[in-house]
Amino acid sequence: MTSLYSPLYRLIILTASMISIVGCSSFSSVDYKKYQQPRQDILITNVNTLSANGETMLFDHNILIRDGEIIAVTVNDIDEKSALVIDGQGKYIIPGLVDSHVHLQKSENDLLVYLAHGITYIREMSGNNEHLKWKEDIENGRAGPSIEVSSEKISSKAGIWGMINELFWNRINISSEEDAIELAEALSDEGYANAKISSDINKDMYFAISKAAISKELNVAGHIPMSVSFDEFIENGQSEIAHIEELVKLINKEFGYFTTNNGSNFIEFVGMRSQEIAKELKKHNISVGTTFWYMQSIPKQIANLPDMIAETDLSFTNPKRVKEWLPENNNFALNHNQYNDWWAIFAKANEVVLHELIENDVTVLVGTDAMTSLVVPGISLHQELEALVKAGMSNAEAIKGATVVPAQWMKNKVGKIDNGYKADLLILNSDPLQNIKATTHIDAVIKDGRFYSKQLLETMLNNIRNEYGN
């Protein structure tokens, strides 16, 4: 590994930064300071409240928030004259949503976009020091979701290919146990929560970085390396798989790699094997991120990308990224229909695996892989929830997977409406336990005891639209 502090490493990063700056569109960040709200005592009256177990709505409850924390959830009247009083009559309140897999990249405006869509916590899955700075700013009151930051993908390429891998693909490469220990110490010291594994890391370095990361109390998360078997993966101590698709890739490798000619045999194999795998994941308490909507969208992107783009509001998404999604640049569209049948089988396999994860009560973290093709920050989590429910999750299961489940995984006291929990809340106009699309019917967001009205949230998005020129 090139040392994190060596002159060569600094030269590489400087060069990469210069390339990034040159290639980046000249859109600036909106002035987020105008949207910062004071933390205040808040009393929400007569609101229908998601129960602490996430299973039912409790009708006409009163919720008192003080110093950013929920201190009362009750049917009894609360006399709090100094609090901001919000009439919750006819409204529904759930915990703020968590997107467990996003890529902020350099799109600082996305912090406001997430908040405006009711997402009060995100997990950055390819982080850098700029993201750590944004995390700190939000902890100090900046408008935006809380952020858990993972490292960039950790690989094991060496020499010139390692430098290219780091320079152009945002990878960290290690080649010895000493490298792994140094990297884990640096990640821990700098404030990263997770060491993210790349698919192409070799077996020795996979075991080395996992051992070093766990010793520094970092989670090992990300991809399943192609260099290991499922049994070796289970032994390694990795606590999260970042995508359902990683399990499909593993099963595909065990199958001998399917083609469109034996797709039905592959799906049958996936059904049998994923049941065994799900039982082992449950036994070893290994969580799985979903990123399900994206996988289901790929055959549609190949077949009819222009229609998908026309149906999607891209007006508040970084234009530099949107440009890469358009038909003339989009890899799926450029391979129009050539691989559509293959991707349809792969997407079906993801659905089969999801069913087994649900059936075997595996911990599922709802995430979207935001900033991949047509996975629009903010919108994508609501699409993910809808896709998961359509595929067989109950509304309550999907909401838990985007609230209390990732909160518990991160060991943070959010994601539940109960005494002593952080006041990250989403006030809705209809009941998401009855219709999952209700998560998009946002009346207000409360983040850490700071109140954001619907009007203010819409103003945020419109300001970003204006900056991007629609």
N, C-alpha and C positions, 0 to 999 in steps of 0.2 A: 504493500500500500504506500502511495505517496503520503508522507507525513502531513497531518492536518495543518502543521505550522511551518513546513519547510518553504524556502524561497520558491522552489519549483511549483509547489502546490498553490502558493499565492499568485504566481505568474499565470498558472492555468485558470484560476478563478477570475483574475483580473481580465484575462483575454475573453473568457466566456461572458463576463459581464458586459464588456465592450461590444461583443457580437450581439448580445441580447438587446442592448440599448439601441444599436444601429438598426436592428431588425424590428424594433417595437414601434407600434403606431404612436402618434404624438397626442394621445388622449390623456388628459390629466385627471387626477382624483378630484372628486367634488369635495367641497368644504364640509367634512363630517362634523366639525365643531358646532355648526348651527343646529344640529339635530341632537346634541347631547342634552339629556334630561336629568334633572336633579333626582337623587334618591329621596323618597318621601314615604311617610306612612300612608297606606292606602287601605280603604275599607270598601270591599265589593259586596253589595247587598243583593239578597234574593236571587242568586245565580245558581243554575244547575251545574253541579260540580262532579267531575270524574272522581269516583271513589279511590281511596288509597291503594286498593288492590287492582285498580284499572278495569274492573269488570262491569260496573254499573254507574248510572248517573244518580247523584243524590240531589233531590229537587229543593230549590229555594233555600240554599245555604248562604251564610255570611262568612267572608274570609277577611281576616285582618293581617296586614303586612306591616312589619316594623323593621327598620334597619336592613331592608333587603331580604327579610326572612319571614316565612309564614308562621304566625304565632297563634292563630285560632282558625278553625274550620268548624262551624257550628250552625244549628238551626236557631239558636238563641239570638236575641237582639244584642248588638254590640254598640255601646255608647263610646264613640271615639271622636270627639269634637274637632281635634286638630288634624285628622286624617283627610286626605282627598277621598271623597265618597263617589263611587262608581255604581250606578244603578244597573244591576245585572239581570233585571226582570226579563225573562224570555231568552236570555243568553245562555251559552254553555261554555264552561271553562275546563281546559285540559292543561297539562304541563307543556311548557315550550318544547318544540320538536328538536331532535338531534339528527343531523346527517352525519353518519359514522364514516363516510368516505368522500372527501372532497379534495380538489386541487385548486388552491387559491392562485397559484402561480404569481404573477405580478399584478393581478386584478384587485387592487385595494378597494375599489367601489363595490365589489361583491360582498364586503362585510355589511354594508347597508342593505344590499339586495336580500341577503339571507334573513336579516332581521325583519325586513318588510314582508317576508313570506312566513313569518312565525317560527323561524328556526333560530333558537337561542343558544345552540351549542353545535360546533362542527369539529370534526376530526380531520386535520390536514394530514394527508397520507404521503406527502413527499415534501417535507418541510425544509425551511432554511432559516437563517437568523433574522431575516426580515419578518417572517411569520411569527417568530418568537417575540419580536418587538411589538407587533400588532396584538399578540396575546396579552402582553403586559399592559399596553394602552387600554385595552378593553377591561382588564381587571381594575384599572384606575378610572373607569367611568366612560370611556369612549363608546359611542353608539356602535353596536355590533354584537355578534354571537361570541360567547366564550370559545376558546380554541384549545384543543389538545394537538400537539405538534409531534409528528413522527419524523424520523430521519428520511433522507433520500434513500432510494433502493441501494442495498448493499450487495455487491457482486464480488467476483474474484478474478477479473481479467488483469493481465500484467503487461508491462512494456508499453509500446506505442498504442496497442489496442486498449489498454487500461486508461491511458490518457484521453484517447478519443471517446471512450465510454463515459468518462467523467466530464469531459468538455462539452459534448453535444447531447448526452443523454441523462445528465444529472445523476450519475451513479457515484457511489463510494466503493472503491476497490480495496480488498485486503488480500494478502498472500501468505500470512503467517499468523501463528497464535499471538505473537507480540503485537501485530497490527490490530487484531481483534480486541485485545485488552486495551490498547491505546484508544481505539475508536469508541469502545463502550464507555471509557472514562470521560472522553471528550463530550460525548452525547449527554451523559448524565450531568456533567458540570454545566453544560450550556442550557439545560432545561428541557431536553427532548423527553418524551414519554415512552416512545416505542422505537425499537430498532427494526426497520422494515427490510424484509428479505426479498431479493430478486429471484426470478425463476432460474437464472443462469448461474447462480453461485454453485461452486463445486462442493462436494460432500464434506471435505475436511474443513473448509472455511465456514460452511453452514453450522457445523457442530461447534466450531471455535467461537464464532460471534454469538451464537445462542448462549453458550456457557458464560461468556464474558458479560453479555447484556443482562442475563438473569442475576449474575453476581452483583451487578450495579442497580438491581431492582427496576430494570427496564423491561417492558413487555417485548416479546418477540412476535412480530406480526408480519402480514404480507402474503407473499406467494408461496406455493409449495415448490421447492426446487426440483427441476427435472432430473437432478443427479441422485435423488433418494427414492426409496420405495415408501409406501404408506406406513409400513411398520417402522422404518427408520425415522420418518417424520413424527410419528407418535412418540417415539423414544426421546425426541430432541428437546421437548419442552416449549415449543412454539404455542402461544396461547390464543392466537387468532389467525384465521384464514381470511384474506381480504375480499374474496369473491367466491360465490357459488361456482363460477366458471372454473376456478382452480381445481375443484373436485372433479368436474367434468373432464378437464385435461388429464388429471391423474387416471381416471377410469378409462379414458381413451387410450392412454399409454399402455395400460394393462390389457386392454382389448386387442391391441395391435394396430390401432389407428383405423378408424372407420372411413368408408367412402360412401358415396351416394348409392352404391350398389348393395351395400350391406347395412344401410341405416336402420332398418327395422330390427335386425339382430343386435345392433349396438344399443338401441333404446331398451330392448329386453335385458341386455347385460347391465345397463345402467340401473335399471330397476332393482335387480338382484344385488349388485355390488354396493349401490348407495345405501341400501338398508343396513348392510354390514358395517359400512364406513360410519354411518350416522350413529350407530350404537357405540362404536369406539370413540367418536368425538364426544358423545354425551358422557361416557365413562371417564374420559380424561379431561373433561371440562374445557374443551376447545371450542371457541366461538367462531361463527362464520358470518362475514359480511354478505349482504345480498347483491347489490348492483344488478338487480334482476331486470328492471325495465330496460336498461341499456342492451343487455343480451337479447331481449325479446324484440327490441327495435331494429336490430341490425338487418334481418331479412327485409324489413319494411324500408329501411334506408337504401338498400341495394335495389329494391324493386321500384320505389317511388319516392326518392328523396325530395324532389321539388314540392310535392304535395305536403310532405311532413314539414318542410321549412315554412311553407305558406300557412300552416296551421299553428305554428309556434311563435310566440312573442319573443323576438330576439332583440327588442329595442333597448333593453337594459343590460345586455351582455357585451363584454369586451369585443369591439369590432375586429380586432386582430384575430381573436379566436374564431369568431363567426365566419370570417373570410376562409378559414381552413375547413369549415364545414360545408361550404357551398359546392355545388356539383362539379365545378371545374377543378376543385382541389381535394374533394372528399374521396378517400381511398375506397370506401364502399361503393360510391357511385362510379368511380373510374373502373371498377371491376363489375360493372352492371351485368347482373344475371349469371355471370360466370361461376360464382360460388353461392348463389342464392339457395339452391337445394341443400348444399352442405351446411350453410348457416342455419337453415330451418331445422335441420336435424340437431345441430348443436344447441339451438335455442330450446328445442323440446327436451333435450337432455337436462338442461338447467332446471326446467320445470319439474321433471321427475325427481331430481335431487332435492329440490326445495320441498316437495311433498314428504320425502323421507326425513328431512330435517325437522319439519313440523311434527310429523307422526312420532318421532323419537325424542321430542322435547329438547332438541339441541338449542343452545343459546344462539339466537339470530340477531345480528345488529343491522338495522336498516340503514343502508348507505347507497349512494348513487353513482360514485365515480365522476362527480360533476366536473365539467370542462372537457370530458371526452366527447366524441361526435354527437351533437344535438342534445347532450345532457346539460341542460341550462341551469346554472346555479339558482336556487330558490324554488323554481318550478319543479325541478326534477324530484325532490323528495315527495311532493304530493303525487306525482306520477308513479313513483315507486310504491307508495302506500296503496294506490288504486290497483296497480299491477299485482301486488302481493295478495290483496283480497280477492281479486279475480282468479288468482291461481290456487286459492284454497285457504288462506289465512282468514281467521275471523277479524272483524274490525278491531276488537279489543287486542288481539294478538299483534296486529300490525302496529297499533298505536303504542303498545308496550315496547315493541322492537325499536321504536323511534323516540322513546322517552326513558322510562325507568330502567330498561335492560342495558342500554349503553351507559347510562349514568352509573349503574352498579359496576359495570365493567371498568369504567374510568375511576371508580371509587370516589365519586363526587355526589354530594347530597342535593341532587336536582332530579327532575323527572317524576316527581310524585307530589300530589297536593295533600300535604300533611304537616302537622306542627314540626318546626325545626328544619324544614326544607327550604332551600333557596327559592326566592320568589321569581322564578322564570315561568311565566304563564301565558296562555293563549286564550283570548276571549273570542268565541265564535258565535255566529248567528243561527246555527243549526247543530243538530246532534250527530257527531261523527260515529257514535256507536250504531246509529241507524243507517247512515250514509257516509262512507269514508270521504267522499268529495267535500263534506262539510269542513274539513281542515283548511280548505281554500277560502271559506266564507269568514274572513277575519274581520272582527270589529275593533280589536286592540291587542297590543302585545305589552306584557310587563316583563322587563329584563332587569333582574337584580334590584327589584323595587323601584324601577324607573318606568314611567308610564308613557307609552307611545300610542297615540290615537290613530284611528284609521286614516284620518286626513293627513297627519304627519307622515305616516308610512307611504301614502300615495305621493306626497310631495317629494320624499326621498327618491322614489323611482322616477318621477318626472324630471327631477334635477339631473339624474344620471342619463336619462334619455336625451335631454337637451345637450349634455356634454358630448354624447356619442353622435348627436345629429340624427337621431331616429334611424 
